[in-house]
């Protein structure tokens, strides 16, 4: 299996340390999930589900913090951004259900998390960067 793990790069920085640190933590959690996936058939469902719960819980904390920072900064597209977060959580929960039903494998979940995070940072979070950088 190829190594799908990711490394934080400052090109993903939004220029606001509290958010960048949370993004780095999400990368760490995603890499932990990829490490589990490397075990192949030896990985236990309970370990995968525990890691997915960790990712989901941390994403919730991050999203709440991000919303608070955007609100304080007066970011004008906050409602649209919140909708993107809500859509992500909905898709993630569906993916988790598919995994529990045996219709998905852990690597698919890990890749979904990785792709969503980096696309979201590059395309969406960078838009609020000039606002929160003033906080």
ROSE-280596 format. One record per residue (C-alpha): residue in one letter; x, y, z. Coordinates in steps of 0.001 Angstrom, whole numbers, plus 500000, padded with zeros to 6 digits. Layout:
ROSE-280596
(site "a", (X, Y, Z));
...
END
This chain:
ROSE-280596
(site "x", (500000, 500000, 500000));
(site "x", (501287, 503432, 499124));
(site "x", (502038, 505892, 501878));
(site "x", (499169, 508370, 501952));
(site "x", (500331, 510196, 505062));
(site "x", (500616, 513946, 504848));
(site "x", (503057, 516542, 506034));
(site "x", (502043, 520024, 507082));
(site "x", (503381, 522709, 504812));
(site "x", (503202, 526437, 505490));
(site "x", (501474, 526968, 502135));
(site "x", (498374, 525807, 504054));
(site "x", (498823, 528426, 506753));
(site "x", (495957, 530879, 507178));
(site "x", (498309, 533237, 508997));
(site "x", (496569, 532835, 512340));
(site "x", (498390, 530599, 514791));
(site "x", (495403, 529180, 516734));
(site "x", (493771, 527941, 513524));
(site "x", (497045, 526757, 511979));
(site "x", (497766, 524752, 515143));
(site "x", (494354, 523115, 514939));
(site "x", (494877, 522296, 511278));
(site "x", (498213, 520720, 512209));
(site "x", (496464, 518621, 514861));
(site "x", (493928, 517450, 512273));
(site "x", (496822, 516428, 510006));
(site "x", (498314, 514478, 512920));
(site "x", (495017, 512657, 513524));
(site "x", (494635, 511851, 509816));
(site "x", (498177, 510455, 509782));
(site "x", (497343, 508301, 512808));
(site "x", (494417, 506893, 510832));
(site "x", (496711, 506232, 507848));
(site "x", (499131, 504450, 510213));
(site "x", (496289, 502199, 511334));
(site "x", (495403, 501485, 507717));
(site "x", (498948, 500277, 507039));
(site "x", (498193, 497302, 509283));
(site "x", (495802, 496027, 506622));
(site "x", (493584, 493206, 507767));
(site "x", (495260, 493243, 511169));
(site "x", (493609, 496562, 512053));
(site "x", (490678, 496160, 514393));
(site "x", (487380, 497900, 513761));
(site "x", (487380, 499261, 517300));
(site "x", (490727, 500992, 516731));
(site "x", (489536, 502498, 513458));
(site "x", (486261, 503661, 514984));
(site "x", (488097, 505161, 517952));
(site "x", (490367, 507121, 515596));
(site "x", (487418, 508237, 513468));
(site "x", (485628, 509408, 516618));
(site "x", (488754, 511323, 517594));
(site "x", (488854, 513002, 514180));
(site "x", (485135, 513803, 514248));
(site "x", (485262, 515195, 517782));
(site "x", (488312, 517330, 517050));
(site "x", (486782, 518617, 513810));
(site "x", (483751, 519735, 515826));
(site "x", (485937, 521632, 518283));
(site "x", (487930, 523153, 515435));
(site "x", (484824, 524216, 513524));
(site "x", (483357, 525891, 516615));
(site "x", (486605, 527759, 517290));
(site "x", (486937, 528745, 513652));
(site "x", (483376, 530121, 513637));
(site "x", (484098, 532159, 516767));
(site "x", (487236, 533648, 515229));
(site "x", (485423, 534450, 511987));
(site "x", (482576, 536068, 513933));
(site "x", (485006, 538192, 515966));
(site "x", (486836, 539176, 512783));
(site "x", (483625, 540149, 510986));
(site "x", (484115, 537668, 508154));
(site "x", (481242, 538352, 505720));
(site "x", (480893, 534785, 504367));
(site "x", (480497, 533071, 507726));
(site "x", (477088, 531535, 506920));
(site "x", (478398, 529971, 503729));
(site "x", (481450, 528677, 505575));
(site "x", (479289, 527169, 508325));
(site "x", (477256, 525372, 505641));
(site "x", (480445, 523834, 504243));
(site "x", (481283, 522512, 507711));
(site "x", (477761, 521144, 508154));
(site "x", (477927, 519445, 504746));
(site "x", (481294, 517913, 505665));
(site "x", (479979, 516488, 508943));
(site "x", (476938, 515054, 507154));
(site "x", (479132, 513395, 504512));
(site "x", (481541, 512121, 507154));
(site "x", (478732, 510581, 509192));
(site "x", (477403, 508840, 506070));
(site "x", (480906, 507543, 505335));
(site "x", (481205, 506210, 508883));
(site "x", (477872, 504409, 508514));
(site "x", (479090, 502872, 505251));
(site "x", (482240, 501708, 507013));
(site "x", (480226, 500176, 509860));
(site "x", (478023, 498428, 507287));
(site "x", (481091, 496964, 505567));
(site "x", (480653, 499101, 502453));
(site "x", (483835, 501149, 502926));
(site "x", (487381, 500554, 504109));
(site "x", (489377, 502709, 506533));
(site "x", (491748, 503985, 503863));
(site "x", (488803, 505526, 502013));
(site "x", (487811, 507437, 505140));
(site "x", (491370, 508599, 505729));
(site "x", (491727, 509756, 502134));
(site "x", (488377, 511548, 502307));
(site "x", (489510, 513402, 505459));
(site "x", (492847, 514336, 503926));
(site "x", (491411, 515520, 500635));
(site "x", (488621, 517479, 502258));
(site "x", (490921, 519177, 504776));
(site "x", (493514, 520374, 502298));
(site "x", (490966, 521399, 499678));
(site "x", (488942, 523230, 502321));
(site "x", (491979, 525075, 503674));
(site "x", (493217, 526061, 500220));
(site "x", (489865, 527097, 498782));
(site "x", (487817, 528273, 501763));
(site "x", (489909, 528990, 504846));
(site "x", (492341, 531128, 502877));
(site "x", (489407, 533455, 502152));
(site "x", (488992, 534403, 505820));
(site "x", (492729, 534647, 506383));
(site "x", (492954, 538454, 505935));
(site "x", (490135, 538928, 508450));
(site "x", (491383, 536704, 511275));
(site "x", (494989, 537824, 510789));
(site "x", (493910, 541135, 512365));
(site "x", (492751, 539487, 515617));
END
